[in-house]
Amino acid sequence: MRSGPRPIILQGHERSLTQIKYNKEGDLLFSVSKDKLANVWFSHNGERLGTYDGHNGTVWCIDVDYASKYVLTGSADQSARLWECRTGKQLVKFATPTSVRTCGFSYSGKTIFYTTDNVMGHPCRIFFHDLKDELAQSTEPKKIIDLPAGNKITAAVFGPLDKTLITGHDDGTINVWDVETGKIIKSSQEHEKYINSIQLNGDQTSFVSASKDSTAKLFDTETLEVLKTYKTPTNVNSAAISPLRPHVVLGGGQEAREVTTTSTRVGKFEVRFFHLIFEEEIGRVKGHFGPINTVAFHPSGKSFASGGEDGFIRVHAFDPDYYEFEFDY
Amino acid sequence: MPESTATASSSAKWGDVLDEELEYAHDLPAPGSLSVSQSIGQQQQHQQQQQQPTIDAAYVSKYADDDEDELPGLQVVGPDANGVKLVIEHRRDDNTGAVVKVTRKFQLSKQKTTLSHAEAERRHWTKFGAETGAKPGPDPATTIVADEVFLVLTAKSHELGTDATSAPQDEKIKLATGAGGAVASKAVSCRICKGDHWTTHCPHKELAASQDDLEKEERAKSLREQVLDKDAAATGGAQPGKYVPPSMRGADGARRAPGADARGSSMRDRDDANTIRISNLSDDTRESDVGDLCSPFGRVQRTFLVRDKVTGASKGFAFVSFGSRDEAAKAIEKLHGHGYDHLILSVDWAKPSRD
């Protein structure tokens, strides 16, 4: 069988990956890990373009704007930082009271947000900034939302048209916030445990959430209705929707602290492909030696990348058979 | 390409595209991965190279005094019509001092990608951070090419492993109604029993299929008996003392009929016994197609589509091994003369190549 190109392994991190993200065109792949590094790679050949140096702790999140001009990272060193994508220069440092868990650009790139953890007596907070103001060197947030004590945001993305923020919480709640008023518009209690990631589909009409309760669920962005549920035997750390085929890719595995007690075979460290509509598992890809922390689809849908607890990123391109597969029901 | 990227500015219009030609090499049959990691990075012209260095024993000089400079330089032959290029290099072995000729064979294939102006411009960005001053192309320290992995997509999730998505039926329904509302389970109707589950999940699926199987089994049985009768005749006719090549020997060392059940003899023979040969396949047929074609007759253990060593094109025949001889016999009976992709298949027992 003639297959596609071989997978590329990116070894830029010494500790486990926390998030990977493609830019709009998919030619750049951004990755952050627990070893305070933020890397950017060319996705077509795995060449490292550069690193964003400056963080002093685990980097939890990374995002890039529509035009691939700015990069935003959030770290456990109690800061979120804005970088120039092309040069790796740090433009702004936002000091925060606690570590930054999630961050992101709005679709237009005009607004940025980041959320902080609820530790050391501080509540979990959502910060919004106007990017224009920030580049003019005012680090005043445009808006701050305080969450009730004991509630923490663990995953978040901007909703369509820059109007809403979708947040996943440590108790499994998913909320949609109005960015203007700072109020919760819709709330969903479908997951039972910690939400690990939220990723929108290409046109932002639906998103897939990955939870520790070993399921991933497809939600309607507008109504926050659960459309589909994908069940696995272990917790799901990340899920992404294919922009090309009706597939969802799930990354997960046992918790890191349980890994040493089992063999890799038992650990189920495989990326799982599910059919978007039929909720059936249709395939698996092996390769990681530990749980898969983060997965991302190339915007073309012709390749995908996964980052694992083992510190490696694997970039896979699909072979021609993949595009011909039809689910027989 | 470089000239067009020069016109690309940061305010590139979307939809403006430019062509970039990349050359990729596909795996030759026996993949060597010597310099793959260094070659994947040539930015514009990819000449990804698979090679097997072959040491040519005929070309070993014993004169250690020979001037090193006298070694012939790098010699490139081709690429020929099939895109096969030979690179011949002579070098001196560090330990023995002997001259070694290394012939590397490359399969070149062209792949065109279309880039937006923004992407094309980013390809020329200078490296920064930890990569400041690094050469263009991937650094083998951070970027390596992994072994191939296969993603086999199947609608039968139970084949993926024991732990597959085995959600209890009632729970699934609860999820669909409780959460989805509009996406209630009523939308799903089984084709076999009209129940509210997918056809693949129907508990009566086996029943519906078994009627068909019974008839097929009857026919296979009669075929099997015919084969066994013939075998008995052949074995009886073997004369003692006559040399029998190992590939033709049965369990007791006597000649066995070609393709007869050779349980107890070598691995090779056992494999061949349940293997059929399908010829007159069309060029478009792929290995997975052959598997699909044969899977109704039993447990397919191995499929092998014979390909041209160099071009990778199908040679039009394939070997399929079944779990048992009965299944193989059934497949021969059914598939011989069967029309497949505008050609009529010819199916027979695989004959040992040493014949």
Interface residues (C-beta under 8 A of the other chain):
Chain A: M1 R2 S3 P5 R6 P7 I8 I9 L10 Q11 G12 E25 D27 L28 W41 F42 H44 N45 G46 E47 R48 L49 G50 T51 Y52 D53 A67 S68 R86 T87 G88 E190 K217 E225 V226 L227 K228 T229 Y230 K231 T232 P233 K268 F273 F274 F278 E279 E280 E281 I282 G283 R284 V285 K286 G287 R314 H316 F318 D319 D321 Y322 F325 F327 D328 Y329
Chain B: Y24 H26 D27 V36 I40 G41 Q43 H46 Q48 T113 L115 S116 A118 E119 R122 R123 W125 K127 F128 G129 A130 E131 T132 A134 P136 G137 P138 D139 A141 T142 T143 I144 V145 A146 D147 E148 V149 F150 L151 V152 L153 T154 A155 S157 L160 G161 D163 A164 T165 A167 L175 A179 G180 G181 A182 V183 W198 T199 T200 R286 E287 S288 L305 G312
